[in-house]
Each structure stands twice: as C-alpha cells, then as structure tokens.
Amino acid sequence: MLYISVLLPYIILFSLLIRSLMMKGAYFGLKNLLAAKVPALYSMEVWRRTGNQLFLSLGPGFGSFTAISSYIPRSNNCIIDAYAVAFLNLLASLTTTVNAKKVMDLIIAQVLPPEAHPPDSLYYDPSSIYPKWLNNLPEHIKNRILPNLTECDLSKELNKVMFGPGVVIVTFSDIISLFSGPTFWSIITFLLLVNLGLSTVIGIIQGIITPLQDTFSLREHSKLLTVGVCVPMFLGSLLFVRPSGSYYVNLLDDYWVSLPLFFIVILETIAMAWIYGARSQMR
C-alpha cells in the first residue's frame, strides 16, 4: 500500500508538471519560481517556515522513519536512502502583458501621449522589462498611466493569496480550470490529495503502533491495537471541523508542531551519537 500511496502522487505531479509546461507563459512562471531573493535569507520568519516545511515534508521526529525502517534488511544502505528521500522531496517541492496592451489602446485613442508607448521587447520578458519601463517614465506621464492600470506587482499579488489548509484546494482548482478536459484533471488532482493524506497518516500511525507492539508484545493483536489508536485520534480530530477549527489548524501548523519536533530531532541525534558514537555515525 505504501508503494502505491507514495509513488502515485509523484506520477500525478509529473503529469501536472508536463501539462503546465505546455501552457502559455510557463517560461515566465518558472523564471519567477526560481528567482532567488537574497535579502530573504536574513529573515527569521523565512527560516522558521523553511524548518517547518522540512519537518512536515521529510517527516523527521514523527517516528515514521524509525518504524518503517524496522521492516527493511539490516544490510540496507540508509545513507543512500536519506539522500534519495531528500532529493525526491526537493523535486516534489519544485514541482503580465495585459497592462501593456491597455496602454497601447489608450495611446491609439489619444488618451495618453505617444511617449507612453511601451518598448517592443516587453513581450519577450514582461516580468522584468515592464516594471523598469514603468519606473523610468517621466512623472507626469506615469501619473496619467497609473489610474488606467491594474496592480502588476508579483510580490504583492502573491501576498494576497490565502493561507491555511484550504489553499491547496483553491490553488489546484484554479490551475485545473485552465486545462483542457478539467473534469479529468480534477479527478486526478483530488486523487493526488487523497493519496498524500493517506501516505502521511499511514506513516504517522505506524510510528505509534510499532513501538507499542514491540514494547508490550501486542503483535498478535495488531488489528485491535490499530483500531484502539485510530478511534481516539479520529474523535480528537473532530475539534478541527468546528467553525473555529481552522484557527486550531493554523496554530498547530505554525506554532505547536514545529518547536516540539525541533527538540525531538535534537534529542534523537544526541541519543544516536551517544549509543553508536558520533564518529561511527560520520562514516
């Protein structure tokens, strides 16, 4: 089941990537996606969200790696597996010309002077040429243009995007609405979300059940133990479907989960270095 629930999302994400790259404007989207903002490296908020993303996507501290690794042969190379998991996680994570036309229409209608005509090279790289052209205009021409234009700042537009657990549903819904055959892609997309949720929950539950089985010799009652763990977790999760549930989800996501996981990973590292020796871990 893990082979299906883990590998299927990668196949679906790869299909969505290929379909997206075939759409108009894909080059500019990739360029903005991969554009580095060096000042962001000095922001503690960026590093906090980065660490939170690494904990939730790679899964250290949850116990799922330790539980699942107990089923693989002792001769398995865990170093290669660690690099492979990190690389696949990176691949999964990586998986404006309207205003210019409006300006030219206003010039043709003699509402704006000819000096406001945008450069012909704008269409080759609108994301970088457009703001430079607009900022270099004389102040009196810029004041006449701006009331006729809509907001075209990518960073400001990204800041308007909603946050929280619903952002995935909204974002994927907007994306697949642009595809041909949206019904097919909507089925594929929600299949992706269901598989991601199942694979995550399976790993977390396994990290709880396996230590209980090994500690209290409950392998003969594994089904009863699984039900005994899942039912209380299901009842506890009903808190999040209340009207105020989204606020609790945001609190868990941003504050309550990251810091405990950080200390758990530190303690796990210290324990491994103490038991096996730091030098043997480096080999």
MOFEN-V834280 format. One record per residue. N is the residue number from 0. PHI is phi in whole degrees, 0 to 359 (* if undefined). OMEGA is omega in radians with two decimals (999 if undefined). Layout:
N,PHI,OMEGA + N,PHI,OMEGA
This chain:
0,*,3.11 + 1,295,3.10 + 2,301,-3.12 + 3,285,-3.04 + 4,290,3.13 + 5,270,-3.06 + 6,281,-3.10 + 7,300,3.09 + 8,301,3.10 + 9,294,3.11 + 10,295,3.14 + 11,293,3.12 + 12,298,3.11 + 13,295,3.11 + 14,295,3.09 + 15,295,3.11 + 16,296,3.14 + 17,298,-3.14 + 18,295,-3.14 + 19,291,3.13 + 20,292,3.11 + 21,276,-3.10 + 22,271,3.14 + 23,291,-3.14 + 24,89,-3.12 + 25,296,-3.12 + 26,298,-3.11 + 27,290,3.08 + 28,295,3.10 + 29,296,-3.13 + 30,295,3.12 + 31,288,3.12 + 32,295,-3.05 + 33,267,3.14 + 34,290,-3.11 + 35,271,3.06 + 36,245,-3.05 + 37,299,3.14 + 38,302,3.14 + 39,294,3.14 + 40,293,-3.14 + 41,266,-3.12 + 42,263,3.10 + 43,293,3.12 + 44,297,3.12 + 45,296,-3.13 + 46,292,3.11 + 47,295,3.13 + 48,291,3.09 + 49,295,3.10 + 50,297,3.10 + 51,298,3.13 + 52,295,-3.14 + 53,294,3.13 + 54,297,-3.05 + 55,282,-3.10 + 56,271,3.12 + 57,276,3.05 + 58,85,3.07 + 59,288,3.12 + 60,91,-3.14 + 61,277,-3.11 + 62,91,-3.10 + 63,291,3.11 + 64,299,-3.11 + 65,296,-3.11 + 66,291,-3.09 + 67,289,-3.13 + 68,292,3.12 + 69,289,-3.13 + 70,262,-3.11 + 71,262,-3.12 + 72,297,3.13 + 73,293,-3.13 + 74,279,-3.10 + 75,293,-3.13 + 76,274,-3.08 + 77,286,3.13 + 78,294,3.11 + 79,296,3.11 + 80,298,-3.13 + 81,296,3.10 + 82,296,-3.12 + 83,295,3.13 + 84,296,3.14 + 85,295,-3.13 + 86,292,3.12 + 87,294,3.09 + 88,295,3.09 + 89,296,3.13 + 90,297,-3.13 + 91,293,-3.11 + 92,291,-3.13 + 93,272,3.13 + 94,298,999 + 95,*,-3.06 + 96,247,-3.10 + 97,292,-3.11 + 98,294,3.13 + 99,297,3.11 + 100,295,3.14 + 101,296,3.12 + 102,298,-3.13 + 103,295,3.08 + 104,295,3.13 + 105,290,3.09 + 106,291,3.12 + 107,297,3.11 + 108,280,3.11 + 109,64,3.02 + 110,280,3.09 + 111,246,3.12 + 112,287,3.13 + 113,300,-3.13 + 114,296,-3.13 + 115,273,-3.11 + 116,295,3.14 + 117,289,-3.13 + 118,293,-3.14 + 119,292,-3.12 + 120,281,-3.08 + 121,301,-3.05 + 122,287,3.13 + 123,280,3.14 + 124,208,-3.04 + 125,296,-3.05 + 126,295,-3.14 + 127,253,-3.09 + 128,284,-3.08 + 129,301,-3.13 + 130,296,3.11 + 131,295,3.13 + 132,296,-3.10 + 133,293,-3.12 + 134,288,-3.12 + 135,271,3.11 + 136,291,3.01 + 137,303,-3.01 + 138,299,-3.10 + 139,291,3.10 + 140,286,3.13 + 141,298,3.14 + 142,294,3.10 + 143,278,-3.11 + 144,278,-2.97 + 145,304,3.12 + 146,297,-3.11 + 147,263,-3.06 + 148,247,3.01 + 149,267,-3.14 + 150,298,-3.08 + 151,225,3.10 + 152,259,-3.05 + 153,299,-3.12 + 154,295,3.11 + 155,291,3.13 + 156,293,3.12 + 157,293,3.13 + 158,290,3.12 + 159,278,-3.10 + 160,294,-3.12 + 161,292,3.12 + 162,244,3.08 + 163,105,-3.07 + 164,293,-3.11 + 165,283,-3.07 + 166,295,3.14 + 167,294,-3.13 + 168,297,-3.10 + 169,295,-3.09 + 170,296,-3.13 + 171,294,3.10 + 172,295,3.10 + 173,294,-3.10 + 174,292,-3.05 + 175,289,3.08 + 176,292,3.12 + 177,271,-3.11 + 178,277,2.95 + 179,282,-3.04 + 180,70,-3.07 + 181,297,-3.14 + 182,296,3.12 + 183,298,-3.09 + 184,291,3.09 + 185,293,3.08 + 186,297,3.14 + 187,297,-3.09 + 188,294,-3.13 + 189,287,2.96 + 190,296,3.07 + 191,299,-3.11 + 192,296,3.13 + 193,296,3.14 + 194,294,3.10 + 195,297,3.12 + 196,295,-3.13 + 197,296,-3.11 + 198,296,3.11 + 199,293,-3.11 + 200,294,3.13 + 201,300,3.13 + 202,296,-3.13 + 203,293,3.14 + 204,296,3.12 + 205,296,3.09 + 206,292,3.08 + 207,266,-3.03 + 208,288,-3.07 + 209,301,3.10 + 210,297,3.11 + 211,294,3.11 + 212,295,-3.09 + 213,288,-3.07 + 214,283,-3.03 + 215,250,3.09 + 216,54,-3.07 + 217,251,-3.11 + 218,295,3.11 + 219,287,-3.13 + 220,241,-3.05 + 221,295,-3.14 + 222,294,3.13 + 223,295,3.11 + 224,295,3.12 + 225,299,3.10 + 226,296,-3.14 + 227,296,3.10 + 228,274,-3.03 + 229,287,-3.09 + 230,296,3.08 + 231,298,3.11 + 232,293,3.09 + 233,296,3.14 + 234,296,3.11 + 235,292,-3.13 + 236,286,3.10 + 237,298,3.08 + 238,300,-3.04 + 239,276,3.10 + 240,263,3.04 + 241,286,3.13 + 242,304,3.12 + 243,268,-3.06 + 244,296,-3.11 + 245,296,3.11 + 246,291,3.08 + 247,293,3.09 + 248,298,3.13 + 249,295,3.10 + 250,296,3.10 + 251,297,-3.05 + 252,291,-3.00 + 253,266,-2.97 + 254,232,-2.95 + 255,282,-3.04 + 256,266,-2.96 + 257,297,-3.06 + 258,295,3.07 + 259,300,3.10 + 260,298,3.12 + 261,300,3.14 + 262,289,3.11 + 263,297,3.14 + 264,295,3.10 + 265,298,3.14 + 266,294,3.08 + 267,296,3.12 + 268,296,3.12 + 269,296,-3.13 + 270,296,3.12 + 271,295,3.12 + 272,292,-3.13 + 273,286,-3.07 + 274,282,-3.04 + 275,263,-3.11 + 276,94,-3.09 + 277,294,-3.10 + 278,291,3.13 + 279,292,3.11 + 280,288,-3.12 + 281,281,-3.08 + 282,282,999
